[in-house]
């Protein structure tokens, strides 16, 4: 939409992320559909709408493809420092507010019984994830960003038994997959984002195999 209408990429992405985060946090979901399914729905809608807009307007496809698949190998030093600062900020937020956020996300009934305003904290968490993801989209692209939000956690949940272990392992998987993807994409002359997504998918499949062997 930003390319089609000539708007600023950064302002449009961050504004859309904040609006989407608030909408997801405040929306009610059917009983049989988990709230996380709305994230997948939102990604499907946005991806489909992007293709339709491109088909009708035919703007600068090079810039658009960069936003979809990322330009990790062409990140400027200033962008890298910005992302590093955001990472430190997110770590600090979770160190200070991690227990409350965990309670709100995984046991909202207990949180409400304890007097915690779950809606406000949910909006805050969704906005934090949305803004950080939006800022990193130019480097990672939407495909890799969405995969990093879901696949490492999915793999960690399959092989761990505690919440702390899941958090730690998912972060290790995400960082390791990105580093391996960067190395292999440079050596094999392949797109970094899609290659990293394939690695993450393979890790999920491996975790599923390990989980079945444990049984």
N, C-alpha and C positions, 0 to 999 in steps of 0.2 A: 504494500500500500504506500509506503514511504517513497519507493522508487517511482511508482506510477504517478503520485501526486506532487512529487518534487519536494517532499518534506525532509527534515533532518532525520537521518537514520537513528542517531542516538536518542533524540527526544521521542521519536515515535516508538522505538523499541521499549524504552524505559516506561513511557506512559502506558503503552499497551500491557506491559508486564504487571504494572501496579494495578491497573483496572481489572485484569484477569485474575490476579491474586485475590483482590477483595471480593470479586464475584464468586470465585471458587470457595473462599472461606465462609461466605455468608449464605451460599446456596444450600438447599436441603436436598439430600439424595434419597432415592428409594431404599427401602429396607434391605433388599437383596442385592443392591449394587454398592460396593465400597466407595468411599469418597475419593480414593485415589483413581478410580476409573474415570472420573471427570477430567483428570489431567490428560489421560490418554485420549479422551474424547476431544478435548481442546486442541491437542497436538494434531489429531486427524483433521479437524475442521480447519485449522490454520494452514496446514500443509496443502489441503485441497483448494482452499481459497487462494493461496499463493499461486498455484499452478493456473487456476482460472484467470487471475489478474494478469499473469504473464502472457497467457494465450491471447487475451483481448488487447493488451496495451503494447506488448513487445518492447519493453524498456531496455536499459543496459543490462543484458543478461549476465555479463561477467561479474558485475557487482552483486547481483542477486544470487548467483551461484556461490559467490564467496560467503554470503550471509547464510546460505543453506548448508554448505559443506565446510565452511571455515577456511582460514588462511593461517594455520598454526605456524608454518615455517616462515611466514612473512610478518610476524608480529614485531612491532617497533619496540625499542627499549622503554619508551614512555608507557605504552600499553601493558608491557610486562610488569612494570612497577605498580601500575594501577591495579592490576589483577592480584599482585602480591599483597598490596595494602588491603584490598577487599578480603583476601583470604585470612589475613591476620585479624581483621575486624570480626569476621564470622566466627573464628576460633574463640576470640575473646567473648563474644556474645554467648556462645554455647558453654564456655567455662563458667560464666556468671549466672546464666539463666537456664542452663541445660536441664536441671532437675524439673523445673516448672514446665518447660516446654515438653519434656518427655511425658510428664503426667497428663498434660492437656491432650497430647496426641494419642497416647496409648490407653488412657483411662480417664476419659472426659467426665464420666459420671462421678467418680471419686473427686475429681477436681472441682466440679460444681458443688458437690456436697461440702467441700472444704472452703467454699466461698470464693473460689477462683473464677474470674470472668473469662470463661473459656473462649467466647467469641472474639474478644479483643486480642487475646494471645494467639488465637488461630490466624486472625488477620495479620498480626505482626509477623508470624512465622512465614506465612505465604508471601507477604510482601518482601521479606528478607530474601527468600529463595528467588522470587521473581526478579527483583532488582539486580541481584548478583548475577543471575543467569543472563539477564538482558545485557549487562555490561560486558560479559564474556562472550556474547554471541559472535561478535566480529572475528574473534580469534578461533573459537571452537566450531561455530556453525550450529544451526538448530538440530541437525541430526546427532552430532556428537554430544551436544549439551543435554538433550533428552535422554540419550543412552547412558550418560554418566549419572544422571539423576535416578535411574531405575535399575540398570543391570548390575552394578556393583553391589547394591543393597540386596537384590534378588539372590545373587550368588552367595553372599555372606549369610543370609537367612537360612539357606539350605544346609550349611555345614556348621553353624554355631548354635550354642544352646543358651547364651546369655545376651542381654541387650548390649552391654558394653563391648563384648567380643564382636557382635555384629557391626557396631559403629566403627570399631578399629579396623576390622578386616575389610569392610566396604571401602574405607579410605585407602587402605593399602592396595586393594585391587584396582581402584580407580587410578591412583598415581602410577602404579606399575604398568597398567595397560597403556596409559598415555606415553610413558617413557619408551616402552617397547615399540609402540606404534610409531613414535617419532623416529626411532632408530631404523626400523625396518622400512618405513616409507622413504627415508633418505637413501638407504642402501638399494632398495628395489625400485625406486622411482615410481611410487604409488601414492595416491591421495591419502593424506594422514588421517583425516576424519573417518572416512569409510573403513579404512584398514583397522583403526582402533575400535570401531563399533563391532567389526567382525571378531576381533580378539575378545572383546567383552562378552559377546554372544557365545563364543567358544568356552569362556571361563564359566558362564552360567551352565552350559551343557555338562562341563566337567564336574561342577559342584552338584548337579543333579545326579550324576553317576556315583559320586562319592556318597551322597545321601542314601541312595538305594543300596549300595554295598554295605553301609552301616546297618541297614535293616536286617 
